[in-house]
Amino acid sequence: MPPPNPQFNAIGKHEAVRAMFAEIAPTYDRLNHLLSVNIDKRWRRLVGQKLADVLSRPQAIALDLCCGTADLTLELSQQAPHAQVIGCDFCHPMLVLGRDKIPAQSSARLVEGDALRLPFADASFDAVTNAFGLRNLENVESGLREIHRVLKPAGRVAILEFSRPIIPLLREAFGFYFTRILPRIGALVSGSRQAYTYLPASVSQFPDQKRLAGMMRDAGFVDVTYRNLSAGIAALHLGTKS
Ligand SMILES: C[S@@+](CC[C@H](N)C(=O)[O-])C[C@H]1O[C@@H](n2cnc3c(N)ncnc32)[C@H](O)[C@@H]1O
């Protein structure tokens, strides 16, 4: 299978994205933590903290979309043990690895499904999260509308995604690391040069902080805000279904 086209909303990238994640699944977690020097864990923790109010609602139910190997699903479930957390992803090998990480006593569950055609009824969730998945969708606007559809009124969305560093010197240094060093380490550990070349290329094509916030508003979200993480290397966007 050829590598996915890193262009924003590239037509036909769906299957190539799924195949790419299936290929790198066995080394995905190790590389994530290695390449981000564990900062990714801090970013996911912040997602749970920002959703603490909705996750503490009676019988709260949250969806972690594009959950991959379930790191954020588990983080939400640990921070809000009384909430039901469901992880959803369309890549079976990623879900198998995630399932093995869920402790027996956890109420977290994983479901195989497509973010563009979610197998959930309208207004099902108090919160929907998506960490590093939105960029990979074949149609990001449709993905945002689908999140909006499955949220309950007053439900909240949290999107964690790579973004644009806001400090020029950092932008250059990080750009060098992201495009020159990361693909080599990624290729060495995962055996897939394509996946870790696709990563920086797709990030460079993805809307910046302000544009993504605008797209969330267009999808129907209100009170849309974002916070730069590590000076904009990533950003956490939050919104509410009115
Ligand atoms: C970079 S990984 C992120 C995984 C996890 N959220 C994390 O924080 O580590 C992106 C995930 O999005 C999933 N994904 C991409 N497109 C999808 C789609 N249309 N439907 C469901 N999952 C999708 C991939 O299978 C992959 O597991």
The ligand as an SDF file (V2000), in Angstrom:
LIG
                    3D

 27 29  0  0  0  0  0  0  0  0999 V2000
   -1.3680    9.3660   15.7560 C   0  0  0  0  0  0  0  0  0  0  0  0
   -2.4970    8.1300   16.2400 S   0  0  0  0  0  0  0  0  0  0  0  0
   -3.0810    8.7830   17.7840 C   0  0  0  0  0  0  0  0  0  0  0  0
   -3.4830    7.7060   18.7480 C   0  0  0  0  0  0  0  0  0  0  0  0
   -3.8480    8.1870   20.1450 C   0  0  0  0  0  0  0  0  0  0  0  0
   -4.9730    9.0850   20.1420 N   0  0  0  0  0  0  0  0  0  0  0  0
   -2.6740    8.8270   20.8250 C   0  0  0  0  0  0  0  0  0  0  0  0
   -2.8340    9.9050   21.3840 O   0  0  0  0  0  0  0  0  0  0  0  0
   -1.5920    8.2290   20.8410 O   0  0  0  0  0  0  0  0  0  0  0  0
   -3.8690    8.4290   15.1570 C   0  0  0  0  0  0  0  0  0  0  0  0
   -4.9320    7.3780   15.2630 C   0  0  0  0  0  0  0  0  0  0  0  0
   -6.0520    7.8210   14.4980 O   0  0  0  0  0  0  0  0  0  0  0  0
   -6.6600    6.6830   13.9400 C   0  0  0  0  0  0  0  0  0  0  0  0
   -7.5120    7.1140   12.8280 N   0  0  0  0  0  0  0  0  0  0  0  0
   -7.1570    7.7990   11.7260 C   0  0  0  0  0  0  0  0  0  0  0  0
   -8.2140    7.9910   10.9140 N   0  0  0  0  0  0  0  0  0  0  0  0
   -9.2770    7.4050   11.5300 C   0  0  0  0  0  0  0  0  0  0  0  0
  -10.6460    7.2640   11.1990 C   0  0  0  0  0  0  0  0  0  0  0  0
  -11.1470    7.7530   10.0710 N   0  0  0  0  0  0  0  0  0  0  0  0
  -11.4540    6.6360   12.0820 N   0  0  0  0  0  0  0  0  0  0  0  0
  -10.9740    6.1400   13.2450 C   0  0  0  0  0  0  0  0  0  0  0  0
   -9.6780    6.2070   13.6020 N   0  0  0  0  0  0  0  0  0  0  0  0
   -8.8300    6.8510   12.7530 C   0  0  0  0  0  0  0  0  0  0  0  0
   -5.4880    5.8110   13.5200 C   0  0  0  0  0  0  0  0  0  0  0  0
   -5.8680    4.4750   13.3250 O   0  0  0  0  0  0  0  0  0  0  0  0
   -4.5350    6.0100   14.6960 C   0  0  0  0  0  0  0  0  0  0  0  0
   -4.7070    5.0100   15.6650 O   0  0  0  0  0  0  0  0  0  0  0  0
  1  2  1  0
  2  3  1  0
  2 10  1  0
  3  4  1  0
  4  5  1  0
  5  6  1  0
  5  7  1  0
  7  8  2  0
  7  9  1  0
 10 11  1  0
 11 12  1  0
 11 26  1  0
 12 13  1  0
 13 14  1  0
 13 24  1  0
 14 15  1  0
 14 23  1  0
 15 16  2  0
 16 17  1  0
 17 18  1  0
 17 23  2  0
 18 19  1  0
 18 20  2  0
 20 21  1  0
 21 22  2  0
 22 23  1  0
 24 25  1  0
 24 26  1  0
 26 27  1  0
M  CHG  2   2   1   9  -1
M  END
$$$$
